[in-house]
């Protein structure tokens, strides 16, 4: 991976992050961290690393949004039931996006799977594009700074601390974090409303007996 980064540099980072953001399962996060560490070593320029990752995520998310807005509902109607996304669950996702869509877009970039599907889902839910773009820019900036700038500032120290030690505990922790994020996202999107409707709470009207 570092070989590709050293050879193709910022263009490689941009393309990987872009395609990951459109829904293709690529290691955009890992590439960004590696780029930040290379920038810390002086191989790459940190500002160009951040620009490439930020712009790639924005372009990719918006391409995913356009695809979702145009074809998302057709895809869900045709194939959704095969993946557990029937009409009821689709309506639940729509309801969540109407009320909390901005929060989903903000957090999505930090959660694996949801990061890849962020733009597509927002487009499918017909989320307002200006609102999506606004929160998507904020999310992309935070993500780029957290992983790119974080690796640039602390990459050498991190490598020095763990030099000579096994890295498998780090992968376990990262996997657990991803699992918690996926489960939390699933429960958030598909949790049943616990409060009954007003009509149900009121009960059926009493039956009047005829004399």
LOROGU-380174 format. One record per atom (N, C-alpha, C): residue in one letter; chain; atom name; x, y, z. Coordinates in pm, whole numbers, plus 50000, padded with zeros to 5 digits. Layout:
# LOROGU-380174
R   type   mol   atom    east   north      up
R      a     A     CA       X       Y       Z
...
END
This chain:
# LOROGU-380174
R   type   mol   atom    east   north      up
R      x     A      N   50083   49879   50000
R      x     A     CA   50000   50000   50000
R      x     A      C   50086   50126   50000
R      x     A      N   50191   50124   50084
R      x     A     CA   50280   50240   50089
R      x     A      C   50353   50259   49957
R      x     A      N   50377   50145   49887
R      x     A     CA   50442   50155   49756
R      x     A      C   50356   50230   49656
R      x     A      N   50226   50200   49654
R      x     A     CA   50134   50271   49565
R      x     A      C   50125   50419   49602
R      x     A      N   50122   50445   49732
R      x     A     CA   50115   50584   49776
R      x     A      C   50240   50661   49737
R      x     A      N   50356   50596   49753
R      x     A     CA   50481   50663   49718
R      x     A      C   50490   50686   49567
R      x     A      N   50434   50594   49488
R      x     A     CA   50443   50605   49343
R      x     A      C   50337   50697   49285
R      x     A      N   50213   50683   49331
R      x     A     CA   50103   50759   49272
R      x     A      C   50055   50873   49361
R      x     A      N   50092   50870   49488
R      x     A     CA   50069   50982   49578
R      x     A      C   49925   51022   49597
R      x     A      N   49901   51151   49584
R      x     A     CA   49772   51210   49617
R      x     A      C   49660   51162   49525
R      x     A      N   49692   51134   49398
R      x     A     CA   49591   51085   49305
R      x     A      C   49537   50950   49348
R      x     A      N   49626   50863   49396
R      x     A     CA   49585   50731   49444
R      x     A      C   49494   50745   49565
R      x     A      N   49531   50831   49658
R      x     A     CA   49449   50856   49777
R      x     A      C   49312   50909   49737
R      x     A      N   49309   51006   49648
R      x     A     CA   49184   51066   49602
R      x     A      C   49091   50961   49542
R      x     A      N   49146   50877   49453
R      x     A     CA   49064   50778   49383
R      x     A      C   49009   50673   49479
R      x     A      N   49093   50624   49571
R      x     A     CA   49047   50522   49666
R      x     A      C   48935   50574   49755
R      x     A      N   48955   50695   49809
R      x     A     CA   48853   50754   49897
R      x     A      C   48726   50782   49818
R      x     A      N   48741   50829   49695
R      x     A     CA   48624   50858   49611
R      x     A      C   48541   50732   49586
R      x     A      N   48607   50625   49542
R      x     A     CA   48533   50502   49511
R      x     A      C   48474   50440   49637
R      x     A      N   48546   50449   49750
R      x     A     CA   48489   50397   49874
R      x     A      C   48363   50473   49911
R      x     A      N   48364   50603   49890
R      x     A     CA   48249   50686   49927
R      x     A      C   48129   50664   49838
R      x     A      N   48150   50608   49718
R      x     A     CA   48037   50577   49631
R      x     A      C   47973   50444   49665
R      x     A      N   48037   50365   49754
R      x     A     CA   47978   50238   49795
R      x     A      C   48066   50117   49770
R      x     A      N   48182   50136   49707
R      x     A     CA   48272   50023   49680
R      x     A      C   48356   49996   49805
R      x     A      N   48362   49872   49852
R      x     A     CA   48435   49842   49976
R      x     A      C   48587   49848   49958
R      x     A      N   48643   49966   49972
R      x     A     CA   48788   49987   49963
R      x     A      C   48838   50043   50096
R      x     A      N   48966   50024   50128
R      x     A     CA   49020   50069   50258
R      x     A      C   49059   50216   50259
R      x     A      N   48962   50304   50236
R      x     A     CA   48991   50447   50232
R      x     A      C   49048   50500   50362
R      x     A      N   48996   50452   50473
R      x     A     CA   49043   50496   50604
R      x     A      C   49189   50458   50627
R      x     A      N   49223   50334   50592
R      x     A     CA   49360   50287   50609
R      x     A      C   49456   50363   50518
R      x     A      N   49413   50391   50396
R      x     A     CA   49496   50467   50302
R      x     A      C   49522   50607   50355
R      x     A      N   49419   50668   50414
R      x     A     CA   49435   50803   50469
R      x     A      C   49533   50803   50586
R      x     A      N   49523   50704   50674
R      x     A     CA   49615   50695   50786
R      x     A      C   49758   50675   50737
R      x     A      N   49775   50586   50640
R      x     A     CA   49909   50562   50585
R      x     A      C   49964   50688   50519
R      x     A      N   49879   50763   50450
R      x     A     CA   49922   50888   50386
R      x     A      C   49964   50990   50491
R      x     A      N   49887   50999   50599
R      x     A     CA   49923   51092   50705
R      x     A      C   50057   51057   50769
R      x     A      N   50084   50928   50786
R      x     A     CA   50211   50886   50844
R      x     A      C   50327   50913   50749
R      x     A      N   50305   50892   50618
R      x     A     CA   50409   50924   50520
R      x     A      C   50436   51074   50517
R      x     A      N   50330   51153   50535
R      x     A     CA   50350   51298   50541
R      x     A      C   50431   51334   50665
R      x     A      N   50409   51265   50775
R      x     A     CA   50487   51289   50896
R      x     A      C   50633   51257   50877
R      x     A      N   50662   51162   50787
R      x     A     CA   50801   51125   50759
R      x     A      C   50864   51214   50652
R      x     A      N   50783   51301   50593
R      x     A     CA   50835   51392   50492
R      x     A      C   50821   51343   50349
R      x     A      N   50758   51225   50329
R      x     A     CA   50743   51171   50193
R      x     A      C   50633   51244   50116
R      x     A      N   50526   51280   50185
R      x     A     CA   50414   51350   50124
R      x     A      C   50391   51483   50196
R      x     A      N   50315   51570   50130
R      x     A     CA   50278   51698   50190
R      x     A      C   50144   51682   50261
R      x     A      N   50139   51714   50388
R      x     A     CA   50018   51689   50467
R      x     A      C   49899   51767   50415
R      x     A      N   49920   51889   50367
R      x     A     CA   49808   51970   50319
R      x     A      C   49747   51910   50192
R      x     A      N   49832   51855   50105
R      x     A     CA   49781   51791   49985
R      x     A      C   49714   51657   50018
R      x     A      N   49764   51590   50121
R      x     A     CA   49699   51467   50168
R      x     A      C   49558   51497   50216
R      x     A      N   49545   51599   50299
R      x     A     CA   49413   51636   50353
R      x     A      C   49320   51682   50242
R      x     A      N   49373   51758   50146
R      x     A     CA   49291   51806   50035
R      x     A      C   49243   51690   49949
R      x     A      N   49332   51594   49919
R      x     A     CA   49294   51480   49835
R      x     A      C   49186   51396   49903
R      x     A      N   49203   51369   50034
R      x     A     CA   49106   51287   50106
R      x     A      C   48972   51360   50119
R      x     A      N   48977   51487   50152
R      x     A     CA   48855   51565   50169
R      x     A      C   48777   51575   50038
R      x     A      N   48846   51612   49931
R      x     A     CA   48776   51627   49802
R      x     A      C   48728   51493   49750
R      x     A      N   48805   51385   49771
R      x     A     CA   48761   51253   49727
R      x     A      C   48636   51208   49799
R      x     A      N   48628   51235   49928
R      x     A     CA   48510   51196   50004
R      x     A      C   48387   51276   49963
R      x     A      N   48405   51404   49937
R      x     A     CA   48292   51488   49896
R      x     A      C   48240   51445   49759
R      x     A      N   48331   51429   49663
R      x     A     CA   48290   51389   49528
R      x     A      C   48224   51251   49531
R      x     A      N   48284   51157   49603
R      x     A     CA   48228   51022   49609
R      x     A      C   48092   51018   49675
R      x     A      N   48076   51087   49786
R      x     A     CA   47946   51089   49855
R      x     A      C   47837   51149   49767
R      x     A      N   47871   51253   49694
R      x     A     CA   47771   51318   49610
R      x     A      C   47737   51235   49486
R      x     A      N   47834   51160   49435
R      x     A     CA   47802   51066   49327
R      x     A      C   47708   50958   49379
R      x     A      N   47738   50907   49499
R      x     A     CA   47648   50810   49560
R      x     A      C   47510   50866   49583
R      x     A      N   47503   50993   49623
R      x     A     CA   47374   51060   49645
R      x     A      C   47294   51066   49514
R      x     A      N   47360   51104   49406
R      x     A     CA   47291   51114   49277
R      x     A      C   47241   50979   49230
R      x     A      N   47323   50875   49246
R      x     A     CA   47280   50740   49207
R      x     A      C   47161   50696   49292
R      x     A      N   47170   50722   49423
R      x     A     CA   47060   50684   49512
R      x     A      C   46932   50759   49481
R      x     A      N   46943   50886   49452
R      x     A     CA   46824   50967   49425
R      x     A      C   46754   50923   49296
R      x     A      N   46835   50879   49199
R      x     A     CA   46776   50841   49070
R      x     A      C   46734   50694   49065
R      x     A      N   46815   50606   49125
R      x     A     CA   46789   50463   49110
R      x     A      C   46764   50390   49243
R      x     A      N   46783   50459   49355
R      x     A     CA   46777   50392   49484
R      x     A      C   46646   50322   49511
R      x     A      N   46535   50391   49490
R      x     A     CA   46404   50331   49519
R      x     A      C   46377   50211   49429
R      x     A      N   46418   50220   49305
R      x     A     CA   46399   50106   49215
R      x     A      C   46479   49985   49263
R      x     A      N   46600   50011   49310
R      x     A     CA   46684   49902   49359
R      x     A      C   46624   49841   49485
R      x     A      N   46574   49927   49575
R      x     A     CA   46515   49877   49700
R      x     A      C   46389   49796   49671
R      x     A      N   46304   49844   49581
R      x     A     CA   46181   49773   49547
R      x     A      C   46212   49638   49482
R      x     A      N   46317   49638   49397
R      x     A     CA   46349   49515   49323
R      x     A      C   46424   49415   49409
R      x     A      N   46519   49462   49492
R      x     A     CA   46609   49370   49562
R      x     A      C   46603   49382   49714
R      x     A      N   46535   49482   49766
R      x     A     CA   46537   49505   49910
R      x     A      C   46491   49388   49994
R      x     A      N   46386   49320   49951
R      x     A     CA   46332   49209   50029
R      x     A      C   46432   49094   50042
R      x     A      N   46523   49082   49947
R      x     A     CA   46623   48975   49953
R      x     A      C   46727   49000   50062
R      x     A      N   46736   49125   50107
R      x     A     CA   46835   49161   50209
R      x     A      C   46769   49211   50338
R      x     A      N   46643   49173   50358
R      x     A     CA   46573   49209   50481
R      x     A      C   46522   49351   50484
R      x     A      N   46516   49418   50370
R      x     A     CA   46468   49556   50366
R      x     A      C   46337   49561   50291
R      x     A      N   46230   49514   50360
R      x     A     CA   46098   49518   50300
R      x     A      C   46036   49656   50312
R      x     A      N   45908   49666   50278
R      x     A     CA   45841   49795   50279
R      x     A      C   45837   49855   50419
R      x     A      N   45815   49770   50521
R      x     A     CA   45805   49821   50658
R      x     A      C   45938   49881   50702
R      x     A      N   46047   49810   50682
R      x     A     CA   46178   49861   50724
R      x     A      C   46221   49981   50640
R      x     A      N   46186   49979   50513
R      x     A     CA   46218   50095   50429
R      x     A      C   46146   50219   50481
R      x     A      N   46020   50203   50523
R      x     A     CA   45945   50316   50579
R      x     A      C   46009   50363   50709
R      x     A      N   46064   50270   50788
R      x     A     CA   46130   50308   50913
R      x     A      C   46256   50390   50886
R      x     A      N   46334   50349   50785
R      x     A     CA   46454   50424   50749
R      x     A      C   46416   50564   50700
R      x     A      N   46308   50572   50620
R      x     A     CA   46262   50702   50573
R      x     A      C   46225   50792   50691
R      x     A      N   46156   50735   50789
R      x     A     CA   46115   50813   50906
R      x     A      C   46237   50863   50983
R      x     A      N   46339   50777   50999
R      x     A     CA   46460   50818   51071
R      x     A      C   46530   50932   50997
R      x     A      N   46535   50923   50865
R      x     A     CA   46604   51026   50787
R      x     A      C   46529   51158   50789
R      x     A      N   46396   51152   50796
R      x     A     CA   46320   51276   50804
R      x     A      C   46351   51353   50932
R      x     A      N   46369   51278   51041
R      x     A     CA   46390   51340   51172
R      x     A      C   46538   51357   51209
R      x     A      N   46620   51263   51166
R      x     A     CA   46760   51263   51212
R      x     A      C   46859   51249   51097
R      x     A      N   46817   51281   50976
R      x     A     CA   46905   51263   50861
R      x     A      C   47037   51335   50873
R      x     A      N   47034   51456   50926
R      x     A     CA   47157   51534   50939
R      x     A      C   47256   51465   51033
R      x     A      N   47205   51403   51141
R      x     A     CA   47292   51334   51235
R      x     A      C   47352   51209   51171
R      x     A      N   47273   51138   51090
R      x     A     CA   47322   51019   51022
R      x     A      C   47437   51056   50928
R      x     A      N   47420   51164   50853
R      x     A     CA   47524   51208   50759
R      x     A      C   47649   51249   50834
R      x     A      N   47634   51314   50949
R      x     A     CA   47749   51357   51027
R      x     A      C   47830   51239   51079
R      x     A      N   47760   51137   51128
R      x     A     CA   47827   51025   51194
R      x     A      C   47868   50917   51095
R      x     A      N   47800   50909   50981
R      x     A     CA   47817   50796   50889
R      x     A      C   47961   50774   50848
R      x     A      N   48035   50879   50825
R      x     A     CA   48172   50865   50775
R      x     A      C   48264   50795   50874
R      x     A      N   48227   50791   50999
R      x     A     CA   48310   50726   51100
R      x     A      C   48269   50582   51127
R      x     A      N   48166   50533   51056
R      x     A     CA   48115   50397   51079
R      x     A      C   48130   50317   50951
R      x     A      N   48204   50206   50960
R      x     A     CA   48224   50122   50844
R      x     A      C   48090   50069   50793
R      x     A      N   48077   50049   50667
R      x     A     CA   47956   50010   50594
R      x     A      C   47866   50131   50574
R      x     A      N   47830   50198   50684
R      x     A     CA   47748   50318   50669
R      x     A      C   47826   50426   50594
R      x     A      N   47958   50429   50611
R      x     A     CA   48039   50527   50540
R      x     A      C   48030   50505   50389
R      x     A      N   48033   50378   50347
R      x     A     CA   48026   50347   50204
R      x     A      C   47888   50375   50146
R      x     A      N   47784   50364   50228
R      x     A     CA   47647   50378   50177
R      x     A      C   47583   50512   50211
R      x     A      N   47659   50600   50274
R      x     A     CA   47605   50726   50323
R      x     A      C   47532   50805   50214
R      x     A      N   47603   50838   50106
R      x     A     CA   47543   50919   50000
R      x     A      C   47428   50848   49932
R      x     A      N   47445   50719   49904
R      x     A     CA   47340   50642   49835
R      x     A      C   47212   50639   49916
R      x     A      N   47224   50613   50047
R      x     A     CA   47106   50607   50133
R      x     A      C   47039   50744   50142
R      x     A      N   47119   50850   50158
R      x     A     CA   47061   50985   50167
R      x     A      C   46987   51021   50039
R      x     A      N   47043   50984   49923
R      x     A     CA   46976   51011   49796
R      x     A      C   46849   50930   49781
R      x     A      N   46854   50804   49822
R      x     A     CA   46737   50717   49814
R      x     A      C   46624   50770   49901
R      x     A      N   46660   50827   50018
R      x     A     CA   46560   50882   50109
R      x     A      C   46511   51020   50068
R      x     A      N   46560   51068   49953
R      x     A     CA   46521   51199   49902
R      x     A      C   46557   51313   50001
R      x     A      N   46667   51299   50072
R      x     A     CA   46712   51405   50161
R      x     A      C   46747   51528   50079
R      x     A      N   46714   51644   50128
R      x     A     CA   46744   51768   50057
R      x     A      C   46893   51776   50027
R      x     A      N   46930   51800   49900
R      x     A     CA   47071   51800   49863
R      x     A      C   47150   51911   49932
R      x     A      N   47101   52035   49941
R      x     A     CA   47179   52137   50014
R      x     A      C   47207   52099   50160
R      x     A      N   47107   52038   50226
R      x     A     CA   47127   51995   50364
R      x     A      C   47229   51881   50369
R      x     A      N   47215   51785   50278
R      x     A     CA   47310   51674   50272
R      x     A      C   47452   51726   50248
R      x     A      N   47467   51817   50154
R      x     A     CA   47599   51871   50121
R      x     A      C   47659   51944   50241
R      x     A      N   47579   52022   50310
R      x     A     CA   47629   52100   50424
R      x     A      C   47686   52008   50532
R      x     A      N   47607   51910   50574
R      x     A     CA   47653   51820   50680
R      x     A      C   47759   51722   50630
R      x     A      N   47754   51689   50504
R      x     A     CA   47855   51601   50446
R      x     A      C   47992   51669   50444
R      x     A      N   47996   51798   50415
R      x     A     CA   48122   51873   50417
R      x     A      C   48180   51876   50557
R      x     A      N   48094   51899   50657
R      x     A     CA   48142   51900   50796
R      x     A      C   48196   51763   50835
R      x     A      N   48121   51657   50802
R      x     A     CA   48163   51522   50835
R      x     A      C   48294   51486   50767
R      x     A      N   48308   51520   50639
R      x     A     CA   48431   51489   50565
R      x     A      C   48550   51563   50623
R      x     A      N   48529   51687   50664
R      x     A     CA   48638   51766   50723
R      x     A      C   48682   51705   50857
R      x     A      N   48587   51664   50939
R      x     A     CA   48621   51603   51068
R      x     A      C   48692   51469   51049
R      x     A      N   48643   51389   50956
R      x     A     CA   48703   51259   50929
R      x     A      C   48845   51274   50876
R      x     A      N   48864   51366   50782
R      x     A     CA   48996   51388   50725
R      x     A      C   49095   51436   50830
R      x     A      N   49049   51528   50915
R      x     A     CA   49137   51580   51019
R      x     A      C   49169   51473   51123
R      x     A      N   49069   51394   51161
R      x     A     CA   49089   51294   51265
R      x     A      C   49190   51188   51223
R      x     A      N   49176   51135   51102
R      x     A     CA   49261   51026   51059
R      x     A      C   49386   51074   50985
R      x     A      N   49372   51174   50901
R      x     A     CA   49488   51223   50827
R      x     A      C   49582   51305   50913
R      x     A      N   49528   51411   50974
R      x     A     CA   49611   51496   51060
R      x     A      C   49654   51421   51185
R      x     A      N   49565   51334   51237
R      x     A     CA   49601   51256   51355
R      x     A      C   49720   51165   51329
R      x     A      N   49720   51097   51214
R      x     A     CA   49833   51011   51178
R      x     A      C   49959   51093   51154
R      x     A      N   49942   51211   51098
R      x     A     CA   50057   51299   51073
R      x     A      C   50122   51345   51203
R      x     A      N   50040   51381   51301
R      x     A     CA   50091   51434   51427
R      x     A      C   50142   51326   51521
R      x     A      N   50072   51212   51523
R      x     A     CA   50104   51111   51624
R      x     A      C   50152   50978   51565
R      x     A      N   50165   50972   51433
R      x     A     CA   50203   50846   51369
R      x     A      C   50338   50795   51413
R      x     A      N   50438   50883   51419
R      x     A     CA   50572   50841   51458
R      x     A      C   50575   50792   51602
R      x     A      N   50506   50866   51691
R      x     A     CA   50502   50826   51831
R      x     A      C   50429   50694   51846
R      x     A      N   50321   50677   51773
R      x     A     CA   50243   50553   51779
R      x     A      C   50328   50435   51733
R      x     A      N   50400   50454   51623
R      x     A     CA   50485   50347   51571
R      x     A      C   50598   50314   51668
R      x     A      N   50651   50416   51732
R      x     A     CA   50761   50395   51826
R      x     A      C   50714   50318   51949
R      x     A      N   50596   50351   51999
R      x     A     CA   50543   50286   52119
R      x     A      C   50518   50138   52093
R      x     A      N   50462   50106   51975
R      x     A     CA   50424   49968   51946
R      x     A      C   50529   49892   51867
R      x     A      N   50644   49954   51847
R      x     A     CA   50751   49885   51775
R      x     A      C   50799   49765   51856
R      x     A      N   50803   49651   51793
R      x     A     CA   50847   49530   51861
R      x     A      C   50736   49454   51930
R      x     A      N   50614   49510   51931
R      x     A     CA   50502   49443   51994
R      x     A      C   50405   49393   51886
R      x     A      N   50329   49293   51922
R      x     A     CA   50229   49241   51830
R      x     A      C   50116   49343   51814
R      x     A      N   50068   49356   51691
R      x     A     CA   49962   49455   51665
R      x     A      C   49823   49392   51663
R      x     A      N   49815   49260   51690
R      x     A     CA   49683   49197   51681
R      x     A      C   49581   49256   51779
R      x     A      N   49622   49301   51902
R      x     A     CA   49521   49363   51989
R      x     A      C   49458   49487   51928
R      x     A      N   49536   49561   51850
R      x     A     CA   49482   49681   51785
R      x     A      C   49373   49645   51685
R      x     A      N   49397   49538   51609
R      x     A     CA   49297   49494   51512
R      x     A      C   49171   49445   51582
R      x     A      N   49189   49379   51695
R      x     A     CA   49072   49332   51771
R      x     A      C   48990   49450   51820
R      x     A      N   49058   49550   51877
R      x     A     CA   48988   49670   51926
R      x     A      C   48918   49742   51812
R      x     A      N   48989   49757   51699
R      x     A     CA   48928   49823   51583
R      x     A      C   48807   49747   51533
R      x     A      N   48817   49613   51533
R      x     A     CA   48704   49531   51490
R      x     A      C   48585   49545   51583
R      x     A      N   48611   49550   51713
R      x     A     CA   48503   49567   51810
R      x     A      C   48435   49703   51795
R      x     A      N   48515   49806   51771
R      x     A     CA   48458   49940   51751
R      x     A      C   48368   49941   51628
R      x     A      N   48414   49878   51520
R      x     A     CA   48334   49871   51398
R      x     A      C   48205   49792   51423
R      x     A      N   48217   49682   51498
R      x     A     CA   48099   49601   51527
R      x     A      C   47996   49678   51608
R      x     A      N   48043   49752   51708
R      x     A     CA   47952   49834   51789
R      x     A      C   47885   49939   51702
R      x     A      N   47962   50000   51612
R      x     A     CA   47905   50102   51523
R      x     A      C   47798   50045   51431
R      x     A      N   47825   49926   51376
R      x     A     CA   47728   49863   51285
R      x     A      C   47601   49824   51360
R      x     A      N   47616   49762   51478
R      x     A     CA   47499   49721   51556
R      x     A      C   47419   49843   51601
R      x     A      N   47489   49947   51646
R      x     A     CA   47420   50068   51689
R      x     A      C   47344   50133   51575
R      x     A      N   47406   50136   51457
R      x     A     CA   47338   50193   51340
R      x     A      C   47215   50112   51302
R      x     A      N   47229   49979   51306
R      x     A     CA   47116   49892   51273
R      x     A      C   46999   49915   51368
R      x     A      N   47029   49920   51497
R      x     A     CA   46922   49940   51595
R      x     A      C   46860   50078   51582
R      x     A      N   46942   50178   51549
R      x     A     CA   46889   50313   51532
R      x     A      C   46792   50320   51414
R      x     A      N   46829   50254   51305
R      x     A     CA   46747   50263   51184
R      x     A      C   46621   50177   51192
R      x     A      N   46630   50062   51261
R      x     A     CA   46520   49966   51255
R      x     A      C   46452   49942   51389
R      x     A      N   46484   50024   51490
R      x     A     CA   46419   50005   51621
R      x     A      C   46271   50039   51610
R      x     A      N   46190   49956   51671
R      x     A     CA   46046   49981   51672
R      x     A      C   46016   50097   51767
R      x     A      N   45920   50179   51730
R      x     A     CA   45876   50287   51820
R      x     A      C   45807   50227   51941
R      x     A      N   45852   50265   52059
R      x     A     CA   45798   50206   52182
R      x     A      C   45668   50273   52225
R      x     A      N   45648   50397   52183
R      x     A     CA   45528   50468   52225
R      x     A      C   45413   50438   52132
R      x     A      N   45296   50402   52183
R      x     A     CA   45182   50372   52096
R      x     A      C   45128   50499   52033
R      x     A      N   45060   50479   51922
R      x     A     CA   44997   50593   51856
R      x     A      C   44887   50650   51944
R      x     A      N   44851   50773   51917
R      x     A     CA   44749   50840   51997
R      x     A      C   44616   50766   51989
R      x     A      N   44585   50713   51867
R      x     A     CA   44458   50643   51851
R      x     A      C   44458   50513   51931
R      x     A      N   44577   50444   51930
R      x     A     CA   44585   50319   52004
R      x     A      C   44579   50344   52153
R      x     A      N   44642   50454   52200
R      x     A     CA   44644   50485   52343
R      x     A      C   44504   50518   52392
R      x     A      N   44428   50584   52307
R      x     A     CA   44294   50624   52347
R      x     A      C   44200   50503   52353
R      x     A      N   44234   50400   52275
R      x     A     CA   44150   50280   52275
R      x     A      C   44033   50297   52180
R      x     A      N   43965   50190   52156
R      x     A     CA   43850   50195   52067
R      x     A      C   43734   50265   52139
R      x     A      N   43653   50339   52065
R      x     A     CA   43539   50403   52126
R      x     A      C   43439   50301   52178
R      x     A      N   43372   50328   52289
R      x     A     CA   43275   50232   52344
R      x     A      C   43161   50208   52249
R      x     A      N   43115   50084   52250
R      x     A     CA   43004   50047   52164
R      x     A      C   42873   50084   52232
R      x     A      N   42791   50160   52164
R      x     A     CA   42663   50201   52222
R      x     A      C   42558   50094   52196
R      x     A      N   42493   50057   52300
R      x     A     CA   42388   49955   52285
R      x     A      C   42259   50023   52246
R      x     A      N   42189   49956   52155
R      x     A     CA   42062   50014   52111
R      x     A      C   41951   49961   52202
R      x     A      N   41863   50048   52239
R      x     A     CA   41752   50009   52327
R      x     A      C   41631   49971   52243
END
